[in-house]
């Protein structure tokens, strides 16, 4: 049982005995690891909560006599079996998210709660929602999870790749993620309609971090606004003074307001990924898979949409395609709900009743209401799109981005990147004022 709780990777070393125990439980076999190779799975700055590793290994295994099912059934739920436990497809390489050695970082980022939420997502929440999805949710095989490690199938073996630090500039990059998002949200809507008691029990597995324990994160996020205010002051934007006034008013209250927006009880609420941006997606050609479920949250569907639109979209594409993006999301939300309801032989009148509130006016209004959440996260996350390894070294040395001067931050931004900050601010304030 030691393997179930041991930290698998510490000081850049793999605990071989623990690894053999974990893979033995997964494969239902006696496993002997003969060779291990450890390498970082992501570049620096791409993972905020955990360390990400790729473990390549050679092994021998001998099956135990008892048989283990390769599917799980969700009790009291109609539909197909949950079939993402593809044991024979995990071999030679795995993806490991490990708790960092830095305890101060773990406390700041609430790593323990984040790991609990992601484990609950893979072991309970996504399993249940998959039954109510029009098609299986596209997820990696979940191998194992404990307070120190989360182990997943290495999707690189299936030719899935990261698109780290890239802005969305074309529909080829966006259609599949929005389909996956709509499928997830639709499953929540259908499940709440058909099995509300189970759904309500299910979302109790999501742990919320108390607001008073996030004050330092609030300070870190608010400090990014100083950079934007400085850029507006030296810009030639005609409404710069108005924008600066709004940002100054929001700077100290934005963190609490975001929490209020996410927690607000609105008529349509779903399970959201909660951190939906391109670094939490893997692509095979144009087909996307969603990873990193530690911020899973029950909220308005606009929570995921705003995060994705603000953090990852080139401002020109977002401005020109906003209506089309929301229409595309709605089309797949409707289609996903319709398909699963028809499969369950629901009446057309019942289906129409479910679809009726899901209008453009509804999602447009919700995007405006949640725009602060997307904008503030974009301000916080966007530096990783253009900062080099050397800048991260400086940031660590001074104790965080909030301790860097505005001048230091601007030194590492190109004119194009500075312009993005201004243009995104204009988009946000237009949405915010329209709320």
C-alpha positions in Angstrom: 0.0 0.0 0.0 3.0 2.3 0.3 2.8 2.9 -3.5 -0.6 4.5 -3.0 0.7 7.4 -1.0 4.5 7.7 -1.7 5.7 10.7 -3.7 6.8 9.1 -6.9 9.3 11.8 -8.0 11.5 13.7 -5.6 14.7 15.6 -6.2 14.4 14.6 -9.9 14.5 10.9 -9.0 11.8 8.2 -9.5 11.1 6.0 -6.6 11.4 2.7 -8.4 9.7 0.6 -5.8 6.7 2.9 -5.6 6.5 3.0 -9.4 6.4 -0.8 -9.6 3.6 -0.8 -7.0 1.5 1.8 -8.9 1.9 0.1 -12.3 1.3 -3.3 -10.6 -2.0 -2.1 -9.3 -3.0 -0.6 -12.6 -2.1 -3.6 -14.7 -3.1 -6.2 -12.0 0.3 -7.7 -12.4 3.6 -8.2 -10.7 5.8 -5.6 -12.3 9.6 -5.3 -12.4 11.0 -2.0 -13.8 14.3 -2.6 -15.5 15.2 0.9 -16.6 13.8 4.4 -16.0 14.4 7.7 -17.8 12.9 10.9 -16.4 12.5 14.2 -18.3 10.5 17.4 -17.9 7.2 17.1 -19.9 6.7 20.9 -20.3 8.9 23.9 -20.6 9.4 26.3 -17.7 6.5 28.5 -16.8 3.8 26.3 -18.3 2.8 24.6 -15.1 1.6 26.7 -12.2 0.7 24.1 -9.6 2.6 20.9 -10.2 5.8 19.7 -11.8 5.2 17.8 -15.0 7.3 14.8 -16.0 7.6 12.2 -18.6 8.7 8.8 -17.3 10.0 6.4 -19.9 10.7 2.9 -18.7 11.4 -0.7 -19.6 9.6 -3.4 -17.6 8.7 -7.0 -17.2 5.3 -8.0 -15.9 3.5 -11.2 -14.9 -0.3 -11.2 -14.7 -1.9 -12.1 -11.4 -4.4 -14.9 -11.6 -7.5 -12.9 -10.8 -9.1 -10.9 -13.6 -9.7 -7.2 -13.5 -12.3 -5.5 -15.6 -11.2 -2.9 -18.1 -14.3 -0.9 -17.6 -16.1 0.8 -14.7 -19.8 1.1 -14.4 -21.3 4.2 -12.8 -24.0 3.1 -10.4 -27.6 4.1 -11.0 -26.8 5.8 -14.3 -28.2 5.0 -17.7 -26.0 4.5 -20.7 -22.7 3.1 -21.9 -20.0 1.9 -19.6 -17.2 4.3 -18.8 -14.3 2.8 -20.9 -11.3 5.2 -20.6 -9.4 2.6 -18.5 -7.5 1.2 -21.4 -4.9 -0.7 -19.5 -3.1 -2.2 -22.5 -2.6 1.2 -24.1 -0.4 2.4 -21.3 3.1 1.2 -21.9 6.8 2.3 -22.0 6.0 5.9 -21.0 3.7 7.8 -18.7 2.9 11.4 -17.8 3.3 12.3 -14.1 2.1 15.4 -12.3 4.0 15.6 -9.1 3.8 17.7 -6.0 6.7 20.2 -6.1 9.4 20.0 -3.4 8.9 23.6 -2.6 6.4 23.6 0.3 6.0 27.4 0.2 4.9 27.1 -3.4 2.5 24.2 -2.5 0.9 26.3 0.2 0.5 29.4 -2.0 -1.0 27.4 -4.9 -3.0 25.0 -2.6 -1.5 22.0 -4.3 -3.1 19.5 -2.0 -6.6 20.8 -2.8 -5.8 21.0 -6.5 -4.7 17.4 -6.6 -7.8 16.3 -4.7 -10.0 18.1 -7.2 -8.2 16.6 -10.2 -8.4 13.1 -8.8 -12.1 13.6 -8.1 -12.5 14.8 -11.7 -10.9 11.6 -13.1 -12.3 9.1 -10.6 -15.9 10.4 -10.2 -17.0 13.5 -12.0 -15.9 12.9 -15.6 -16.8 9.3 -15.2 -20.4 10.2 -14.4 -20.7 13.0 -17.0 -19.3 10.7 -19.7 -22.5 8.7 -19.4 -24.6 11.8 -20.3 -22.3 13.0 -23.1 -23.3 12.7 -26.8 -19.9 11.1 -27.5 -17.2 10.0 -25.0 -15.3 12.8 -23.4 -11.8 13.0 -24.9 -9.5 12.2 -22.0 -6.2 10.4 -21.4 -6.3 7.2 -19.5 -6.1 7.8 -15.8 -3.6 5.5 -14.2 -3.3 6.6 -10.5 -3.7 9.5 -8.2 -2.7 10.3 -4.6 -1.9 13.5 -2.7 1.6 13.6 -4.3 1.2 12.3 -7.8 -1.3 12.1 -10.7 -0.3 9.6 -13.4 -1.8 9.6 -16.8 -1.3 7.9 -20.2 1.4 9.6 -22.2 -0.5 11.0 -25.1 2.7 11.8 -27.0 2.7 8.1 -27.9 -0.6 8.7 -29.8 0.9 11.7 -31.6 -0.8 14.3 -29.4 1.3 17.4 -29.0 1.2 20.6 -27.0 0.8 24.0 -28.6 2.5 25.9 -25.8 2.4 29.6 -25.7 0.5 30.2 -28.9 -2.3 32.6 -29.6 -5.3 31.4 -31.5 -5.3 33.1 -34.9 -7.5 30.7 -37.0 -10.5 28.4 -36.8 -8.3 25.3 -37.2 -7.0 25.9 -33.7 -10.4 26.5 -32.1 -13.1 24.2 -33.5 -12.1 21.1 -31.6 -11.6 22.7 -28.2 -14.9 24.4 -28.4 -16.6 21.2 -29.3 -15.1 19.5 -26.3 -16.1 22.3 -24.1 -19.7 22.2 -25.4 -19.8 18.4 -25.0 -18.8 18.8 -21.3 -21.3 21.5 -20.6 -24.1 19.7 -22.4 -23.5 16.6 -20.3 -24.0 18.6 -17.2 -27.2 20.1 -18.5 -28.6 16.7 -19.4 -27.5 15.0 -16.2 -29.1 17.8 -14.1 -32.4 17.2 -16.0 -32.4 13.4 -15.8 -30.6 12.7 -12.6 -30.4 15.8 -10.4 -29.9 14.0 -7.1 -26.8 12.2 -8.3 -25.5 15.3 -10.0 -25.8 17.3 -6.8 -24.0 14.6 -4.8 -21.3 14.5 -7.5 -20.4 18.2 -7.4 -19.9 18.0 -3.7 -16.6 16.3 -4.5 -15.3 19.7 -5.8 -13.4 21.5 -3.0 -13.4 25.3 -2.9 -10.4 27.1 -1.6 -11.5 29.6 1.1 -11.2 33.3 -0.1 -9.2 34.4 2.9 -6.5 31.8 2.1 -5.9 33.3 -1.4 -4.8 36.8 -0.4 -1.3 36.5 -1.7 -2.6 35.2 -5.1 -4.9 38.2 -5.2 -1.9 40.5 -4.7 0.1 38.8 -7.4 -2.7 39.0 -9.9 -3.5 42.7 -9.1 0.1 43.6 -9.6 -0.2 42.8 -13.3 -2.6 45.7 -13.7 0.2 48.2 -13.0 1.8 47.2 -16.3 -1.4 47.8 -18.2 -2.0 51.2 -16.5 1.6 52.2 -17.4 1.1 51.2 -21.0 -2.1 53.2 -21.2 -0.5 56.3 -19.8 2.1 56.4 -22.5 -0.2 55.3 -25.3 -2.2 57.5 -27.6 -5.5 55.7 -26.9 -8.3 58.3 -26.9 -10.1 56.7 -24.0 -6.9 55.9 -22.0 -8.0 58.0 -19.0 -11.3 56.3 -18.7 -9.7 52.9 -19.0 -7.1 53.8 -16.3 -9.9 54.9 -14.0 -11.7 51.6 -14.3 -8.6 49.5 -13.8 -7.6 51.5 -10.7 -11.1 50.9 -9.3 -10.8 47.2 -10.0 -7.2 46.6 -9.0 -7.9 46.0 -5.3 -11.3 44.3 -5.7 -11.0 42.2 -8.8 -10.0 39.0 -7.0 -13.0 39.0 -4.8 -15.3 40.1 -7.6 -14.1 37.1 -9.7 -15.0 34.8 -6.9 -18.4 36.3 -6.6 -19.0 36.0 -10.4 -18.0 32.4 -10.5 -20.1 31.5 -7.4 -23.2 33.4 -8.4 -26.2 31.2 -8.8 -27.5 31.7 -12.3 -30.2 29.7 -14.1 -27.8 27.7 -16.2 -24.8 26.2 -14.4 -22.5 23.4 -15.5 -19.3 21.6 -14.5 -16.5 23.7 -16.0 -12.9 22.7 -16.6 -12.0 26.0 -14.9 -8.7 26.6 -16.5 -9.5 26.2 -20.2 -6.6 27.5 -22.2 -4.2 26.2 -24.9 -1.5 25.0 -22.4 -4.1 22.6 -21.0 -4.9 21.2 -24.4 -3.1 18.6 -26.5 -3.6 18.5 -30.3 -3.3 15.7 -32.9 -3.5 17.7 -36.1 -6.6 19.8 -35.3 -8.2 17.4 -32.8 -8.0 18.6 -29.2 -7.9 16.7 -25.8 -8.3 18.5 -22.5 -5.9 18.0 -19.5 -5.4 19.5 -16.0 -8.7 19.4 -14.2 -7.5 20.8 -10.9 -9.6 23.9 -11.2 -12.8 22.1 -12.0 -15.7 24.3 -10.9 -19.5 24.4 -10.9 -20.5 27.7 -12.5 -21.8 29.4 -15.6 -20.6 28.0 -18.9 -19.1 31.4 -19.6 -16.4 30.6 -17.0 -14.7 28.3 -19.5 -15.5 30.4 -22.5 -14.2 33.6 -21.1 -11.0 32.0 -19.9 -10.3 30.5 -23.4 -11.3 33.7 -25.3 -9.3 36.2 -23.3 -6.2 34.2 -22.5 -5.5 32.5 -25.8 -7.1 34.4 -28.6 -5.3 37.0 -30.8 -7.2 40.2 -30.2 -8.0 40.8 -33.9 -9.4 37.2 -34.3 -11.4 37.6 -31.1 -12.9 41.0 -32.2 -13.7 39.9 -35.7 -15.0 36.4 -34.9 -16.7 36.9 -31.5 -20.3 36.3 -32.8 -19.2 33.3 -34.9 -17.3 31.8 -31.9 -20.4 32.0 -29.6 -22.7 30.7 -32.4 -20.3 27.8 -32.9 -20.3 27.0 -29.2 -24.1 27.2 -29.1 -24.5 25.0 -32.2 -22.5 22.2 -30.6 -24.1 22.7 -27.2 -27.5 22.2 -28.8 -26.4 19.3 -30.9 -24.8 17.5 -28.0 -27.9 17.8 -25.9 -30.2 16.8 -28.7 -28.2 13.7 -29.6 -28.1 12.2 -26.2 -31.7 13.1 -25.5 -32.9 11.4 -28.7 -30.8 8.4 -27.8 -32.7 8.2 -24.5 -36.0 8.5 -26.4 -37.0 11.8 -24.8 -39.9 13.7 -26.3 -39.3 16.5 -28.7 -41.2 18.9 -26.4 -38.9 18.0 -23.4 -35.9 18.5 -25.6 -37.2 21.8 -26.8 -37.7 22.9 -23.2 -34.1 22.2 -22.4 -32.8 24.0 -25.4 -35.1 27.1 -25.2 -33.0 29.1 -22.7 -29.7 28.4 -24.5 -29.8 31.4 -26.8 -27.3 33.8 -28.2 -28.7 36.5 -25.9 -28.1 34.3 -22.9 -24.5 33.4 -23.7 -23.7 36.9 -24.8 -25.0 38.3 -21.5 -23.0 35.7 -19.5 -19.8 36.4 -21.4 -20.2 40.1 -20.5 -20.9 39.2 -16.8 -17.9 36.9 -16.6 -15.5 39.1 -18.7 -13.6 40.3 -15.6 -12.6 36.7 -14.9 -11.2 36.1 -18.3 -9.4 39.4 -18.5 -7.7 39.2 -15.2 -6.5 35.7 -15.8 -5.2 36.8 -19.2 -3.2 39.6 -17.5 -1.7 37.1 -15.1 -0.9 34.3 -17.5 0.1 36.2 -20.7 3.7 36.9 -19.6 4.6 33.3 -20.1 3.8 33.7 -23.8 6.8 36.0 -24.2 9.1 35.7 -21.3 12.4 33.7 -21.7 14.0 31.3 -19.3 16.3 34.2 -18.2 13.3 36.3 -17.2 11.9 33.5 -15.1 15.2 33.3 -13.3 14.9 37.0 -12.5 11.3 36.6 -11.3 12.3 33.7 -9.0 15.3 35.7 -7.6 13.1 38.7 -6.6 10.4 36.5 -5.2 7.7 36.7 -7.9 6.4 38.9 -10.7 4.7 41.2 -8.2 8.2 42.2 -7.0 9.5 43.2 -10.4 9.2 46.8 -11.4 7.0 47.8 -14.3 10.1 48.9 -16.2 11.6 45.4 -15.7 8.5 43.8 -17.0 8.2 46.1 -20.1 11.9 45.4 -21.0 10.9 41.9 -21.9 7.8 42.8 -24.0 7.9 43.6 -27.7 5.9 46.4 -29.1 3.5 43.8 -30.5 3.0 42.3 -27.1 2.5 45.6 -25.5 -0.2 46.4 -28.1 -1.9 43.1 -27.3 -2.3 44.2 -23.6 -3.9 47.5 -24.7 -6.2 45.9 -27.3 -7.3 43.2 -24.8 -8.1 45.9 -22.3 -10.2 47.7 -24.8 -12.2 44.5 -25.5 -12.7 43.9 -21.8 -13.9 47.4 -20.9 -16.3 47.3 -23.8 -17.7 44.0 -22.5 -17.6 45.1 -18.8 -19.4 48.4 -19.5 -22.0 46.4 -21.5 -22.8 44.2 -18.6 
